[in-house]
Amino acid sequence: MAIKVKSAGEIEKMRTAGKILADVHEELHKIIKPGITTYDINTAADEIIRSYGCEPSFLNYEGFPASVCVSVNNEVVHGIPNSQRFINEGDIVSIDAGVKYQGFHSDAARTWAVGEISEEAARLIKITQESFFEGIKMARAGNHLNDICKAISAYVLKNGFSVVRDLTGHGIGENLHEKPMVPNYPMRFRGPKLVPGMTLAIEPMVNAGGYAVYWDDNDWTVLTADDSLSSHYENTILITEGEPEILSLKQ
């Protein structure tokens, strides 16, 4: 299947979905504190998403049992919310969420500090977010997909961290995951040329230690192989005639 270029009407729906998702993340950030459970976060997320007339993109997607992914410390992505998993002072918490609005998806992730965190953890979160913005400097019509991938990787490596290689970003639209895959590391080919109307979910997943990961026994949660911290930052973006538009970021 070819990469789908979105129409003006489709882009407008995705733009609305992105604005709603930005609000969802803002509201979830407010409730993250010591003593809350990851299940509490999921419950709040589901209520907030539905209050906007949207559906949670992740619920039952390929069998995923929750409305958002909540990953803590050494969990990279796809943490399954659990009523017995408490958030503690000093943790870092990654929330990956998606909303479906009038048939179109937006996907975004944030990693938040819980109270006072280590210097390494704070720097990890900062570099992960900055690597996204380094990547989208290259997200311009006429460039190739690998230009984004190389920029993300170079920035992370320059700052002494590693990029997860077993998971990637992706195209997005009527389907949560569409072509193309968007790695956070250099590919061996240039990849497709970027054209206006493409919509991509770009999501650096960055480890404080090595890039190796493994899947938990639940077949969903991905953890760092060396037990190091991991951070995740993602937005849905639109390729335009000029600067890329970040659809899922609060303006």
C-alpha positions as CSV (number, residue, x, y, z in Angstrom):
1,M,0.0,0.0,0.0
2,A,1.3,3.4,-1.0
3,I,1.8,6.2,1.5
4,K,-1.5,8.1,1.6
5,V,-1.5,11.9,1.1
6,K,-4.3,13.5,3.0
7,S,-6.9,15.8,1.5
8,A,-7.6,19.2,3.0
9,G,-10.8,17.8,4.7
10,E,-8.9,14.9,6.1
11,I,-6.1,17.2,7.4
12,E,-8.6,19.3,9.2
13,K,-10.0,16.3,11.0
14,M,-6.5,15.3,12.0
15,R,-5.8,18.8,13.1
16,T,-8.8,18.7,15.4
17,A,-7.8,15.2,16.7
18,G,-4.3,16.6,17.4
19,K,-5.6,19.6,19.4
20,I,-7.8,17.3,21.5
21,L,-4.9,14.9,22.2
22,A,-2.7,17.8,23.3
23,D,-5.4,18.8,25.8
24,V,-5.6,15.1,26.9
25,H,-1.9,15.1,27.7
26,E,-2.1,18.4,29.5
27,E,-4.9,17.1,31.7
28,L,-3.1,13.8,32.4
29,H,0.1,15.6,33.4
30,K,-1.9,17.4,36.2
31,I,-2.9,14.1,37.9
32,I,0.5,12.4,37.9
33,K,1.8,12.4,41.4
34,P,3.2,9.9,44.0
35,G,0.5,7.4,45.2
36,I,-1.5,7.3,42.0
37,T,-1.7,4.0,40.1
38,T,-1.1,3.5,36.4
39,Y,-4.7,2.2,36.3
40,D,-5.9,5.5,37.7
41,I,-4.1,7.3,34.9
42,N,-5.8,5.0,32.3
43,T,-9.3,5.6,33.9
44,A,-8.8,9.4,33.7
45,A,-7.5,9.2,30.2
46,D,-10.5,7.2,29.0
47,E,-12.9,9.6,30.6
48,I,-11.1,12.7,29.2
49,I,-10.8,11.3,25.6
50,R,-14.5,10.3,25.5
51,S,-15.6,13.7,27.0
52,Y,-14.3,15.2,23.7
53,G,-16.5,12.9,21.7
54,C,-13.5,10.8,20.6
55,E,-12.6,7.2,21.0
56,P,-9.3,6.0,22.5
57,S,-7.2,4.7,19.6
58,F,-5.4,2.1,21.6
59,L,-8.2,0.3,23.4
60,N,-8.4,-3.2,21.9
61,Y,-6.0,-2.3,19.2
62,E,-4.5,-5.7,18.3
63,G,-5.7,-6.8,21.7
64,F,-4.2,-4.0,23.8
65,P,-6.4,-4.0,27.0
66,A,-6.3,-0.3,27.9
67,S,-7.0,3.2,26.6
68,V,-3.4,4.5,27.0
69,C,0.0,3.0,27.6
70,V,1.7,4.0,30.9
71,S,5.4,3.1,31.1
72,V,7.5,3.7,34.1
73,N,11.3,4.1,34.5
74,N,12.9,1.2,32.6
75,E,9.7,0.5,30.6
76,V,10.2,1.8,27.1
77,V,6.6,1.6,25.7
78,H,3.3,-0.3,25.9
79,G,3.1,-0.4,29.7
80,I,-0.3,-1.9,30.6
81,P,-2.1,0.0,33.3
82,N,-2.4,-1.9,36.6
83,S,-4.3,-1.1,39.8
84,Q,-1.3,-2.4,41.8
85,R,1.4,-0.4,40.0
86,F,1.9,2.8,42.1
87,I,3.8,5.8,40.9
88,N,6.5,6.9,43.3
89,E,8.5,10.1,44.0
90,G,11.5,10.1,41.6
91,D,9.9,8.0,38.9
92,I,9.7,9.0,35.3
93,V,6.4,8.2,33.6
94,S,5.8,7.9,29.9
95,I,2.2,8.2,28.6
96,D,1.4,7.2,25.0
97,A,-2.1,8.1,23.9
98,G,-4.1,8.3,20.8
99,V,-7.5,9.6,19.9
100,K,-9.9,8.9,17.0
101,Y,-12.0,11.8,15.8
102,Q,-14.4,11.5,13.0
103,G,-12.5,8.5,11.6
104,F,-9.0,9.9,11.9
105,H,-6.3,9.3,14.5
106,S,-3.7,11.4,16.3
107,D,-0.9,9.8,18.3
108,A,1.4,11.5,20.9
109,A,3.6,10.5,23.9
110,R,5.1,12.5,26.7
111,T,7.5,11.5,29.6
112,W,7.0,13.3,32.9
113,A,9.0,13.6,36.0
114,V,7.3,12.7,39.3
115,G,8.6,15.1,41.9
116,E,12.4,15.3,42.2
117,I,14.2,13.1,39.8
118,S,17.8,12.3,39.2
119,E,20.0,14.6,37.0
120,E,20.4,11.7,34.5
121,A,16.6,11.2,34.3
122,A,16.0,14.9,33.7
123,R,18.6,15.1,31.0
124,L,17.2,11.9,29.3
125,I,13.7,13.5,29.1
126,K,15.2,16.7,27.8
127,I,17.4,15.1,25.1
128,T,14.5,12.8,24.0
129,Q,12.2,15.8,23.4
130,E,15.0,17.8,21.7
131,S,15.8,14.9,19.4
132,F,12.2,15.0,18.1
133,F,12.6,18.7,17.2
134,E,16.0,18.0,15.6
135,G,14.3,15.4,13.5
136,I,11.5,17.5,12.3
137,K,13.9,20.2,11.1
138,M,14.3,17.7,8.2
139,A,10.6,17.0,7.8
140,R,10.2,19.2,4.7
141,A,8.8,18.5,1.3
142,G,11.6,17.4,-1.0
143,N,13.7,15.8,1.7
144,H,13.6,12.0,2.3
145,L,12.4,10.1,5.3
146,N,15.9,9.0,6.2
147,D,16.9,12.6,6.7
148,I,14.5,12.7,9.7
149,C,15.9,9.4,11.0
150,K,19.5,10.4,10.8
151,A,18.9,13.7,12.5
152,I,17.2,12.1,15.5
153,S,19.9,9.5,15.9
154,A,22.8,11.9,15.6
155,Y,21.4,14.2,18.3
156,V,20.8,11.3,20.7
157,L,24.2,9.7,20.2
158,K,26.0,13.0,20.4
159,N,24.5,13.4,23.9
160,G,25.5,10.0,25.2
161,F,22.3,8.1,25.0
162,S,21.0,5.4,22.7
163,V,18.0,5.0,20.4
164,V,15.8,2.0,20.6
165,R,16.1,0.1,17.3
166,D,13.3,-2.5,17.7
167,L,10.5,0.0,17.5
168,T,9.7,2.8,15.1
169,G,7.4,5.7,14.4
170,H,4.8,5.4,11.6
171,G,2.4,7.0,9.2
172,I,-1.0,7.8,10.6
173,G,-4.5,8.8,9.4
174,E,-7.6,6.7,9.0
175,N,-5.5,3.9,10.5
176,L,-3.5,4.3,13.6
177,H,-0.5,2.7,11.9
178,E,0.1,3.4,8.2
179,K,3.1,3.4,5.9
180,P,5.8,4.4,6.2
181,M,7.7,3.1,9.2
182,V,9.7,6.0,10.7
183,P,12.8,4.6,12.4
184,N,14.8,6.8,14.9
185,Y,18.0,5.5,13.5
186,P,19.6,5.7,10.0
187,M,18.2,3.4,7.4
188,R,20.3,1.9,4.6
189,F,18.3,3.8,2.0
190,R,16.9,7.2,1.6
191,G,13.3,6.2,2.0
192,P,10.4,7.9,0.3
193,K,10.5,11.5,-0.7
194,L,8.4,13.7,1.7
195,V,5.5,15.5,0.0
196,P,2.8,17.9,1.4
197,G,-0.1,16.1,2.9
198,M,1.8,13.2,4.4
199,T,1.1,12.7,8.1
200,L,3.6,11.0,10.4
201,A,3.9,10.0,14.0
202,I,7.5,10.7,14.9
203,E,8.5,9.2,18.2
204,P,12.0,9.0,19.6
205,M,12.4,6.2,22.2
206,V,15.7,6.9,24.0
207,N,17.5,4.8,26.6
208,A,20.0,6.0,29.2
209,G,22.0,2.8,28.6
210,G,22.2,0.5,25.6
211,Y,19.6,0.3,22.9
212,A,18.7,-3.4,23.5
213,V,15.2,-4.2,24.8
214,Y,13.0,-7.2,25.6
215,W,9.3,-7.9,25.8
216,D,7.7,-8.7,29.1
217,D,5.7,-11.9,29.6
218,N,2.5,-10.0,28.9
219,D,3.7,-9.7,25.3
220,W,3.2,-6.0,25.3
221,T,5.4,-4.1,27.6
222,V,8.9,-3.3,26.3
223,L,11.7,-2.9,28.8
224,T,15.4,-1.9,28.6
225,A,17.6,-5.0,28.6
226,D,20.1,-3.4,31.0
227,D,17.4,-2.0,33.3
228,S,18.4,1.6,32.4
229,L,15.8,4.4,32.2
230,S,13.9,5.1,29.0
231,S,12.1,8.2,27.7
232,H,9.5,8.6,24.9
233,Y,8.4,11.7,23.1
234,E,6.0,11.7,20.1
235,N,3.8,13.9,18.0
236,T,1.7,13.6,14.9
237,I,3.0,16.0,12.3
238,L,1.9,17.2,8.8
239,I,4.3,17.7,5.9
240,T,3.5,21.1,4.3
241,E,4.9,23.3,1.6
242,G,7.1,24.9,4.2
243,E,7.7,24.1,7.9
244,P,6.1,20.9,9.2
245,E,3.0,21.4,11.3
246,I,2.9,19.7,14.7
247,L,-0.7,18.6,15.0
248,S,-0.6,17.2,18.6
249,L,1.2,20.0,20.4
250,K,-0.5,22.7,22.5
251,Q,0.0,26.0,20.7
